[in-house]
């Protein structure tokens, strides 16, 4: 793969994982996943992790992936190289993995004494990526091996923090987030 192909394929592959956390901000609210429970005098997750936001995020990621499947042939023709179509298992794993990664990061934030919305450098940018990649590798192994080559994974790990910071700043400026990280 040439560098352009690596970047396009990496971005394409990760779109179903990039969208869920942003969609969760828009669809969230309602009862928190932890039900207000504490552990060692600290909230388990906090009010920012809700069932509605989690479901909305997963549905948005899967829905976007289905749209990408519809567009894959045209996009492949336009770029003169193939972008992948997603099996349903991979779509669900990418989206649910992104949400689970964010939930696990929230749990770690509470354990380290960080308040809701506090920055957690490194974790904030890659939590959802790592968990979505691991979950996808587990549930759609052959597809994962075919598309997530080492250069693609490296591109994902380099591009994601840049995209994450940029989109969070935009969401903050639009009033969709309380903090720019």
C-alpha positions in Angstrom: 0.0 0.0 0.0 1.2 3.5 -0.8 1.0 6.2 2.0 -2.3 7.7 0.7 -3.9 4.3 0.6 -2.7 3.5 4.1 -4.2 6.7 5.5 -7.5 6.4 3.6 -8.0 2.8 4.6 -7.0 3.5 8.2 -9.5 6.3 8.4 -12.2 4.3 6.6 -11.7 1.3 8.9 -11.9 3.4 12.1 -14.9 5.6 11.2 -17.4 3.2 12.9 -15.2 3.5 16.0 -14.6 7.2 15.7 -18.3 8.2 15.6 -19.8 6.4 18.7 -18.3 8.6 21.4 -19.4 11.8 19.6 -22.9 10.3 19.0 -23.1 9.4 22.7 -22.7 13.1 23.6 -25.6 13.9 21.3 -27.9 11.0 22.4 -26.8 10.7 26.0 -28.6 11.6 29.2 -30.9 9.5 31.4 -29.8 6.9 33.9 -26.1 6.4 34.4 -24.7 2.9 33.7 -23.4 2.7 37.3 -26.7 3.6 38.8 -25.0 6.1 41.0 -23.0 3.4 42.8 -19.7 4.1 44.4 -16.6 2.0 45.1 -14.2 3.0 47.7 -16.1 6.3 48.1 -15.8 7.1 44.4 -18.4 6.8 41.7 -17.8 3.7 39.6 -18.2 5.6 36.3 -20.1 8.8 36.8 -23.1 10.5 35.4 -21.5 11.0 31.9 -21.8 7.3 31.1 -25.4 6.5 30.4 -27.3 3.6 28.9 -28.9 5.9 26.3 -25.6 7.4 25.2 -23.9 4.0 25.0 -26.8 2.6 22.9 -26.9 5.7 20.7 -23.2 5.6 20.1 -23.2 1.9 19.1 -26.1 2.4 16.8 -24.5 5.4 15.2 -21.2 3.5 14.6 -23.0 0.5 13.1 -25.3 2.8 11.0 -22.3 4.7 9.6 -20.6 1.4 8.8 -23.6 0.2 6.9 -23.6 3.4 4.9 -19.8 2.9 4.3 -20.6 -0.6 2.9 -23.1 1.0 0.5 -20.5 3.6 -0.6 -17.4 1.2 -0.7 -17.5 0.4 -4.4 -17.8 4.0 -5.5 -15.1 5.2 -3.1 -12.9 2.3 -4.2 -13.4 3.4 -7.8 -12.7 7.0 -7.1 -9.4 6.3 -5.3 -8.4 3.4 -7.6 -7.8 1.1 -4.7 -10.1 -0.9 -2.5 -11.6 0.3 0.7 -13.1 -2.5 2.8 -16.7 -3.5 3.4 -17.5 -4.3 7.0 -19.1 -7.6 8.2 -21.8 -6.9 10.7 -19.7 -8.5 13.5 -16.8 -6.1 12.8 -19.2 -3.1 12.8 -20.6 -4.0 16.1 -17.2 -4.7 17.6 -15.7 -1.4 16.4 -18.6 0.6 17.7 -19.1 -1.3 20.9 -15.4 -1.5 21.5 -15.1 2.3 21.2 -17.9 2.7 23.8 -16.4 0.1 26.1 -13.0 1.7 25.9 -14.5 5.0 26.9 -16.3 3.4 29.8 -13.1 1.7 31.0 -11.2 5.0 30.8 -14.0 6.6 32.9 -13.5 3.8 35.5 -9.7 4.5 35.5 -10.3 8.2 35.9 -12.5 7.6 38.9 -9.9 5.3 40.5 -7.1 7.9 40.0 -9.2 10.6 41.5 -10.0 12.5 38.4 -13.3 14.3 38.2 -15.8 14.0 35.3 -14.4 15.7 32.3 -10.8 15.9 33.6 -8.1 15.4 31.1 -6.3 12.0 31.1 -3.6 12.4 28.4 -3.0 9.3 26.3 -6.0 7.4 27.8 -8.5 10.0 26.5 -7.1 9.7 22.9 -6.5 6.0 22.6 -8.8 4.2 25.0 -11.6 3.6 22.5 -9.1 2.7 19.7 -7.3 0.0 21.7 -10.5 -1.7 22.9 -12.2 -1.5 19.5 -9.2 -3.1 17.8 -8.9 -5.9 20.4 -12.7 -6.6 20.3 -12.7 -6.6 16.5 -9.7 -8.9 16.3 -11.6 -11.3 18.6 -14.9 -11.3 16.8 -13.9 -10.8 13.1 -10.4 -12.3 13.2 -10.0 -13.1 9.5 -11.3 -9.7 8.3 -9.2 -7.9 10.9 -6.0 -9.6 9.8 -6.8 -8.8 6.2 -7.3 -5.1 6.7 -5.5 -4.1 9.9 -2.0 -4.5 8.6 0.9 -3.1 10.7 1.1 0.1 8.5 -2.6 0.6 8.9 -2.5 0.1 12.7 0.4 2.5 13.0 -1.5 5.1 10.9 -4.5 4.6 13.2 -2.3 5.2 16.3 -0.8 8.3 14.8 -4.0 9.8 13.2 -6.4 9.1 16.1 -4.9 11.5 18.7 -4.8 14.3 16.1 -8.4 13.7 15.0 -9.6 13.2 18.6 -8.2 16.5 19.8 -9.5 18.3 16.7 -13.0 17.0 16.9 -13.2 17.6 20.7 -12.2 21.2 20.3 -14.9 21.7 17.6 -17.5 20.0 19.9 -16.4 22.2 22.7 -16.7 25.4 20.6 -20.1 24.3 19.4 -21.2 23.9 23.0 -21.7 20.1 22.7 -19.0 19.3 25.3 -18.1 21.0 28.6 -14.3 20.6 28.0 -12.1 20.6 25.0 -10.5 17.1 25.5 
